[in-house]
């Protein structure tokens, strides 16, 4: 537990500061979204705003955790052997909290991002995105020398955690989609012809052929 507190001690006050701002942005974003989209309901606007605010807040906290130095460590440690860091954490002298922390690092983002981005609604795409983000996180930790351990096991655990988070919310991925309204085409009155057709029958033809039909008594 002490190792977990040493790794996350700086995020606790940042979370306490960011949480009131997130709660304030939630109703403001919901009201703005409902005002711009007149057909959306209040519940749908509040739900989507909550997902967006939560995802942005968690992403900012993860970024702060990455760039924040740990204790009095002078530099980061690079471990590229797969399984070495994981076996050390699961040993008697290791800490299980390190494994749990790496699993939970990108798990919330993996659960929330597919709710809003349709292109990432696939476990394979979420895994690939989490893998890329985790590699970026580990490279950043090593470049800024924050005192953390940069290892391939962390990348693996972060990817697994994000994929598990996406699997948990998979059934609700389409819940926040707005059903587009079916546009009813406007009926246009079509004119058969621009001018009425006038059939002109010569007087001579009328007298010889149709006069008997029009007046049977004249036969």
C-alpha positions in Angstrom: 0.0 0.0 0.0 2.9 2.3 0.7 4.2 1.8 -2.9 0.8 2.7 -4.2 0.7 5.9 -2.2 4.2 6.9 -3.3 3.2 6.4 -6.9 -0.2 8.2 -6.7 0.3 10.7 -3.9 0.5 13.7 -6.3 -2.6 12.8 -8.2 -4.8 13.0 -5.0 -4.7 16.8 -4.6 -5.0 17.3 -8.3 -8.1 15.1 -8.4 -9.6 17.1 -5.5 -9.0 20.3 -7.4 -10.3 19.0 -10.8 -13.4 17.4 -9.4 -15.4 20.6 -8.6 -14.5 22.0 -12.1 -15.7 18.8 -13.7 -19.0 18.9 -11.8 -19.4 22.5 -12.9 -18.7 21.8 -16.5 -21.2 18.9 -16.6 -24.5 20.9 -16.5 -23.1 23.7 -18.6 -22.1 21.3 -21.4 -25.5 19.6 -21.1 -27.3 22.9 -21.4 -25.2 24.0 -24.3 -25.7 20.7 -26.1 -29.4 20.8 -25.7 -29.6 24.4 -26.9 -27.7 23.6 -30.0 -29.6 20.4 -30.8 -33.3 21.2 -30.3 -34.4 17.6 -30.7 -32.3 16.0 -28.0 -33.8 15.3 -24.6 -32.5 16.5 -21.3 -31.5 13.0 -20.1 -29.6 12.2 -23.3 -27.8 15.6 -23.1 -26.8 15.1 -19.5 -25.6 11.5 -20.1 -23.4 12.4 -23.1 -22.0 15.5 -21.2 -21.2 13.3 -18.2 -19.3 10.8 -20.4 -17.4 13.6 -22.2 -16.4 15.4 -19.0 -15.4 12.2 -17.2 -13.2 11.1 -20.1 -11.5 14.4 -20.4 -10.9 14.6 -16.6 -9.5 11.0 -16.5 -7.2 11.7 -19.5 -5.9 14.8 -17.8 -5.2 12.9 -14.5 -3.4 10.2 -16.4 -1.3 12.8 -18.1 -0.4 14.4 -14.8 0.4 11.0 -13.4 2.8 10.3 -16.3 4.8 13.5 -16.1 4.9 13.7 -12.3 8.2 12.5 -10.7 8.2 9.8 -8.1 9.9 10.6 -4.8 13.5 11.5 -5.0 14.4 9.2 -7.9 17.1 10.6 -10.1 16.0 8.8 -13.4 13.8 6.2 -15.0 14.5 2.6 -15.3 14.2 0.8 -18.6 13.1 -2.9 -18.6 12.4 -4.4 -22.1 12.4 -8.0 -21.1 8.7 -9.3 -21.3 7.5 -10.8 -18.0 10.5 -9.6 -15.9 8.7 -6.7 -14.2 5.5 -8.7 -13.8 7.3 -11.6 -12.1 9.1 -9.2 -9.8 5.8 -7.5 -8.9 4.1 -10.9 -8.1 7.0 -12.2 -6.0 7.1 -12.1 -2.2 9.2 -8.8 -2.2 7.1 -7.2 -5.0 3.8 -5.3 -4.8 0.6 -6.5 -6.3 -0.7 -2.9 -6.3 1.6 -2.1 -9.2 -0.1 -4.7 -11.4 -3.5 -3.4 -10.3 -2.5 0.2 -11.0 -1.3 -0.6 -14.5 -4.5 -2.5 -15.2 -6.7 0.4 -14.1 -4.7 3.1 -15.7 -6.4 3.1 -19.1 -9.4 0.9 -18.1 -11.8 3.9 -17.6 -10.8 5.4 -21.0 -11.3 2.1 -22.7 -14.8 1.9 -21.2 -15.8 5.5 -22.1 -14.2 6.3 -25.4 -16.3 3.8 -27.5 -19.5 5.3 -26.1 -18.7 8.5 -28.0 -16.5 7.5 -30.9 -18.1 5.1 -33.4 -14.8 4.4 -35.2 -13.4 2.7 -32.0 -16.3 0.4 -31.4 -14.3 -2.7 -31.7 -12.2 -4.6 -29.1 -9.4 -4.9 -31.6 -9.4 -1.2 -32.3 -9.5 -0.4 -28.6 -6.6 -2.7 -28.0 -4.6 -1.1 -30.8 -5.4 2.4 -29.6 -4.5 1.5 -26.0 -1.3 -0.1 -27.1 -0.3 3.0 -28.9 -1.2 5.2 -26.0 0.6 3.0 -23.5 3.8 3.0 -25.6 3.6 6.8 -25.8 3.1 7.0 -22.0 6.1 4.8 -21.3 8.3 6.6 -23.8 7.3 9.9 -22.2 8.1 8.6 -18.8 11.6 7.5 -19.9 12.4 10.7 -21.8 11.4 13.1 -18.9 13.2 10.8 -16.4 10.3 10.9 -13.9 11.7 8.1 -11.8 9.3 5.5 -12.9 10.0 2.1 -14.5 9.5 1.9 -18.2 8.8 -1.7 -19.2 7.0 -3.8 -21.7 4.9 -5.4 -19.0 3.3 -2.0 -18.2 2.3 -1.7 -21.9 0.8 -5.1 -21.8 -1.2 -4.5 -18.6 -2.4 -1.1 -19.8 -3.6 -2.6 -23.1 -5.4 -5.5 -21.3 -7.0 -3.1 -18.8 -8.4 -0.8 -21.6 -9.7 -3.8 -23.5 -11.4 -5.1 -20.4 -13.0 -1.7 -19.8 -14.3 -1.7 -23.4 -15.7 -5.2 -23.0 -17.6 -4.1 -19.9 -19.4 -1.3 -21.7 -19.8 -3.1 -25.0 -23.6 -3.6 -24.8 -24.1 0.1 -24.2 -22.0 1.5 -27.0 -25.0 2.5 -29.1 -27.0 3.9 -26.1 -25.7 7.4 -26.6 -26.3 7.5 -30.4 -28.8 10.1 -31.6 -31.3 8.6 -33.9 -31.5 10.8 -37.0 -34.9 12.2 -37.8 -36.3 10.9 -41.1 -36.8 13.8 -43.4 -40.2 13.8 -45.1 -39.8 15.0 -48.7 -41.8 18.0 -49.6 -44.6 17.3 -52.0 -44.3 19.3 -55.2 -47.4 19.8 -57.4 -46.4 18.7 -60.8 -48.1 20.2 -63.9 -48.9 17.8 -66.7 -48.6 20.5 -69.3 -48.0 24.2 -69.2 -51.1 25.0 -71.2 -54.4 23.2 -71.8 -54.6 21.2 -75.0 -57.2 22.5 -77.4 -58.5 20.2 -80.1 -59.7 22.2 -83.0 -62.1 20.4 -85.3 -62.8 22.0 -88.6 -66.4 23.2 -89.1 -66.9 21.0 -92.2 -65.8 17.8 -90.4 -68.1 18.6 -87.5 -71.0 19.2 -89.7 -70.6 16.0 -91.7 -69.6 13.5 -89.0 -70.6 14.7 -85.5 -73.7 16.6 -85.9 -75.8 13.5 -86.0 -74.2 12.2 -82.8 -74.8 15.5 -81.0 -78.4 15.8 -82.2 -79.9 12.4 -83.0 -83.2 14.1 -84.1 -81.4 15.7 -87.0 -80.7 12.4 -88.7 
